[in-house]
Amino acid sequence: MLETGPVAGIRNLHPAYCSLLIRFDPLRTDHEMLESAVCDCVEQFDSVVSIEPRTVEIPIRYGDEFGPDLEDVAKLHGITSKEVVELHASATYTVYFLGFVPGFAYLGGLPEKIATPRRQTPRKQVPQGSLGIAGNQTGIYPCSTPGGWQIIGRTPLEMFRPNRENMSLLSIGDRVRFVPLCD
Amino acid sequence: MRLIEVQSPGLFTTVQDLGRDGFGPIGVSPSGAADPTALRLGNRLVGNAEGAAALEMTLLGGTFVFPQGGMIALAGGDFETSIPLWTARDLPPAQTLRIGPARSGARCYLCVRGGIAVPLVMGSASTHVMSGLGGLEGRPLRKGDVLRVGPQPLTPSKGTISPGVLQQLAPRKVLRTTDGPQHHWFSANEFYRTVYRVSEDSNRVGIRLQGPAMTLPNSGHMITEGVTLGAIQVPQNGQPVILFVEQQTTGGYPKIANVISADIPSLGQLRPGDEIRFERIEIAEARRLLRRQEALFQ
């Protein structure tokens, strides 16, 4: 609502799991005015018709050089790599929010059986398109960055491209399914 | 069309304007000039709109050739070169401009009348280096690059800026802050008494500080939330990091304080080894300081 009916002075919105950070221009508005604008939005929540979420399928090459942590994840849970892949690809995920770097979607809905803590030592460079697990979250690195998530696969899709109509392949609220690619 | 040829790029030179707002929901931080005050003043000197794109040089300047000549100005940190800072100059055709290391400050803007013309990405010419978008091919300049200069504006050059204004806008080493969302997790006394040293690892993403490690209560874990420019995060090692123009948009570390808007430009002039400290003020005071600073631009 704050995006479609802009309130004067808002410069940026940073949604997360259970918070929304609003960055504003203090020369154009102040805390009190924003607070009342946000409260108005909250009051109208019930009357807003939420759109049916779309489902996006993302092809993934699991394991081998694309998923260097797949075997470790399997070992940690006492199951086979194949079972990790089956579990990961069986779930439907929800995009909670995007953050960290452009186009990085935090996905909820990971089967509890394969929830895995971050790596002890983060990698200096995680390749673009890498699919990772951190705790009960999963997500894809849209660009090559340092990162500590357990990498189990990679997608050939470009998750973020600035001059595309949908710059980010995923948006908040989307449903996501991963489709294993075979050789 | 006017061009600029890059004979040597310097240490880390990027195309920057005032950044791109509004893309937080897809994880894109604004980027933009590290010292927006210097960029705005530099653009005024050559008669550009305040937010025209310029070259941001870091610690060491580059060597640039102007085959068709043109009007330029240098703004921000004082870098060794043959023309004075804060003054518009007309360069004759084929002139070469050599800019050396910083004598003070960390960033110097080379503003050109007409601005640097690069394709806008999400409404801005600003380079966002980590994600490789904007500016010239999303990267710092290289030897042999050729930049285009935009059409000449109709507004006249401003020539110089009054020394009084420059003095009032001079970068600060005592940065004023307001309380961060998790300020009560920390000892304010410890934080505001400490003199911090700016680490070599600092860049446009974050300014890393070195000082006595701060203690984080109850393991310091929290749910990831939005973070903004100037937020002072304290990660597990207890050494604060000031989130800067190419910041990540969300983060999971507690934030003790936030540098006020009026002092953000000062962050762009911090160099490794600088000693800084923080001074806590109220939000109303922060707003008053910003208004007063903005009035200097009128």
Interface residues (C-beta under 8 A of the other chain):
Chain A: E3 R11 N12 L13 H14 P15 A16 Y17 C18 S19 L20 L21 R23 P26 L27 D30 H31 F97 L98 G99 F100 V101 P102 G103 F104 Y106 P142 C143 T145 F160 P162 N163 M167 S168 S171 I172
Chain B: D21 G22 F23 G24 P25 I26 G27 V28 P30 V121 M122 H128 M130 S131 G132 L133 G134 I223 T224 E225 G226 V227 T228 L229 Q248 T249 T250 S261 I283 A286 R287 L290 R291 E294
